[in-house]
């Protein structure tokens, strides 16, 4: 078996950790770099990782090996490992052609936008005959309603519909209530009614 | 010469006013010699069917509904006190709750008893509705109005909704050509309307009134709202509170009056450009909450401190002739006009 190249950074996450087989003793927050091959053999490190007392980070290892190490228990597992199939070779020439075409398109559109921004707005020419035809067709389609010429009438949305039961009172219930009745001779209601009548008749 | 009952009946002007408040339902009708008002407490109490015997012994009227007994009106309040319970109210904060179907039915019964049968076919009935509250945007006045219209129609009347505070203007400001600021300090809400020559320039309500005073004072002294309400109704001099309870009530009264005056200034600022008031107008205070002892002087005292910043020139501040019936009377004035049209 080939020795695995690379380094592993071990960071202590607890008050103190002692990795005897690596000869490393760390306090909280302290970190140390050890060879990847030694780290992979270390049972103390594996145990510490399972306990969550250390955090490890693989450096400069080959991609596959580093991935295997970062996933837990890879060194102790005896089962055959999954080898991903090698990717099929891709011909990049057509893709590059498409990218180049798109880049050209974007460049030309940018130039067009810059020109439009600089140029004055074009004055539209309205043929009076065409305009008359268009307007007459619109008025012919419009519903026949009086047109407000001097004021803008704001439109208000109708109130939300409210459900109220068809019958509210139960005719079978006939309560005898203690209704307090009072007769007032001078309530001012007559005078008020008379004045209101005259105010309403008066031209405004 | 005294008129016979038939002549009296003929002379009676049809049309009636109906004030549907959180605390009372009041109707007003014209008689030959004056105005007759009828009032009932807007409250009910549900009791189990087993209480029937006890209610009969106590001579309390009730209605049997399915497996329960309903006590309505003033009797509900009295019985609730005996049982140590709170009577329920069909209206909460001035409006019918859409989720309380009981409330709708009970309110219908109360209104039917207060209105009685119409004197003519489809007699006009003007009923009070609050303006939309400025401090409770979600409150549904439309539903409230719709339910009341339906109930009154079921009673055989032709319903017309009228603003509660505007009704005070109609009842109390005839000599000023229906110009003034009407304030209805009710139980669930305080309604405000500003009018010039019958034209409504501003109307709104705030969700603070008598109930707010009771609950606020109760919280501050560790008591119950119903106890504070009873204390308030028993007699309270706002200008000379004697006990801690009375001091708490006075504190909340002051807060309410200040809040209402501030809200008028605030709301008026929004219509100022569209509405001109060429001469000073009166403020009319009305409603059950304004019945507290010394309320008018108290109100004047609070207003005087804010007069400089108040946007409308005020000629005088006076109490309504009959604060409990002013809204119903104002609605009656409007209903009577229907006979001319």
Contacts between the chains, C-beta under 8 A, distances in Angstrom:
chain1	res1	chain2	res2	distance
A	159	B	142	5.7
A	160	B	142	7.6
A	162	B	140	7.7
A	162	B	142	5.7
A	162	B	143	5.0
A	162	B	146	5.5
A	164	B	143	7.3
A	164	B	146	4.8
A	164	B	147	5.7
A	164	B	150	5.5
A	165	B	101	7.9
A	165	B	104	7.5
A	165	B	150	7.9
A	167	B	154	6.9
A	168	B	104	5.4
A	168	B	105	6.3
A	168	B	108	4.9
A	168	B	147	6.8
A	168	B	150	5.5
A	168	B	151	5.4
A	168	B	154	6.3
A	169	B	105	6.6
A	169	B	108	3.9
A	169	B	109	6.8
A	169	B	112	6.6
A	169	B	151	6.7
A	169	B	154	5.3
A	170	B	65	7.8
A	170	B	105	6.1
A	173	B	63	5.2
A	173	B	65	6.4
A	173	B	70	7.8
A	173	B	105	7.9
A	173	B	109	6.1
A	174	B	63	7.6
A	175	B	61	6.6
A	175	B	62	7.7
A	175	B	63	4.3
A	175	B	70	7.4
A	175	B	72	5.4
A	175	B	109	5.7
A	175	B	113	6.9
A	176	B	61	4.8
A	177	B	40	5.7
A	177	B	61	6.8
A	177	B	72	5.6
A	177	B	73	4.8
A	177	B	75	7.8
A	177	B	109	7.8
A	177	B	110	7.2
A	177	B	113	4.5
A	178	B	40	7.4
A	178	B	61	7.0
A	178	B	73	5.9
A	178	B	74	5.3
A	178	B	75	5.9
A	179	B	38	5.0
A	179	B	39	7.1
A	179	B	40	5.0
A	179	B	73	7.3
A	179	B	113	5.6
A	179	B	114	6.0
A	180	B	38	6.9
A	180	B	39	4.7
A	180	B	40	7.0
A	180	B	74	7.5
A	181	B	36	6.4
A	181	B	37	7.3
A	181	B	38	5.0
A	181	B	39	7.9
A	182	B	36	7.1
A	182	B	37	5.1
A	182	B	38	7.8
A	182	B	39	7.4
A	182	B	325	7.8
A	183	B	31	6.5
A	183	B	33	7.7
A	183	B	34	5.9
A	183	B	35	7.3
A	183	B	36	5.0
A	184	B	34	5.1
A	184	B	35	5.2
A	184	B	36	7.9
A	184	B	37	7.1
A	184	B	322	7.0
A	184	B	325	7.8
A	185	B	33	5.8
A	185	B	34	4.2
A	186	B	34	6.8
A	187	B	34	5.8
A	187	B	35	4.2
A	187	B	321	7.1
A	187	B	322	6.8
A	187	B	325	7.7
A	187	B	329	5.8
A	188	B	171	6.9
A	188	B	172	7.4
A	188	B	174	7.0
A	188	B	321	5.9
A	188	B	329	7.5
A	189	B	28	7.5
A	189	B	30	6.7
A	189	B	34	7.8
A	189	B	35	5.0
A	189	B	171	7.2
A	189	B	329	5.3
A	189	B	332	5.8
A	189	B	333	5.8
A	189	B	336	7.7
A	190	B	30	8.0
A	191	B	174	5.5
A	192	B	170	6.2
A	192	B	171	6.1
A	192	B	172	7.9
A	192	B	174	4.2
A	192	B	329	7.8
A	192	B	330	7.7
A	192	B	333	4.6
A	193	B	333	5.0
A	193	B	336	4.7
A	193	B	337	7.0
A	195	B	174	4.1
A	195	B	175	7.8
A	195	B	177	7.3
A	195	B	178	7.5
A	196	B	170	6.7
A	196	B	174	7.2
A	196	B	178	6.8
A	196	B	198	7.1
A	196	B	333	6.0
A	196	B	334	7.7
A	196	B	337	6.2
A	197	B	337	6.6
A	197	B	340	6.2
A	199	B	177	6.0
A	199	B	178	6.5
A	199	B	197	6.7
A	199	B	198	5.8
A	200	B	198	7.3
A	200	B	337	7.1
